[in-house]
């Protein structure tokens, strides 16, 4: 009897998992990224547990700027998933526009973060000030690097989509961008609100 | 078998509605951040953060619609974190204080 499942080479699906190879690779990559950010967050949480006095240092971070950046990332997650939806409907120009808006969101996020860093350094809070500020700059800096990496990937995919190529990659950069959003969802309360 | 193009389009929720819930949750978190009930506020803030992360992972990343194999990949990363957390507790939280030690 002939199987209804298409061969992996023809459809891009892995027969054993019923998941496209690209998406499967992205999930494995994101699982490894979870351990990278999770390791930092885990050690930070334990150190906060041991040092309740860190809450006074966290009170110097800018809640309004962090909240605004959370709104920006949540909104860019919406635009990137709408780009994926547009690809599913075959509307590549609309997908490219949504990816462009997502890029704009990433740029706004980085500008606000740069403003925060300059404000905090002007106030005398540098990575060498204390362990709290080392964690603050380390975690938000690593996150910002991931935002920059995501923006480069989204720009490359958007250029391809505008030319009608490799539309399936929209989902893959989208998965990565959502992950960056999820990391920030935890960094925001840990570094800003828990003060 | 559901095709790649059909998978999210056929069963996805209203993405804008999910965004509205996420933004509402953010506003509640910001409000709680200024409350004078630190413990209660912190519990609520981190509960809201977990719910927000779940909404993004389940509906925007479509984990809710993925086969068990993909869920297992995510669970593997989270399991590593759990063991890391348990393993670090004695070294960080319950270790005796020394001069200059973290």
Interface residues (C-beta under 8 A of the other chain):
Chain A: X4 X5 X6 X11 X12 X13 X17 X18 X19 X20 X23 X24 X27 X28 X30 X31 X32 X34 X35 X38 X39 X42 X43 X45 X46 X47 X49 X50 X63 X67 X70 X71 X74 X75 X77 X78 X81 X82 X84 X85 X88 X89 X131 X168 X174 X175 X178 X179 X181 X182 X185 X186 X188 X189 X192 X193 X194 X195
Chain B: X1 X4 X5 X6 X8 X9 X12 X15 X16 X18 X19 X22 X23 X26 X29 X30 X32 X33 X34 X42 X45 X46 X49 X52 X53 X56 X57 X60 X61 X66 X67 X69 X70 X73 X74 X76 X77 X78 X80 X81 X84 X85 X88 X89 X92 X93 X102
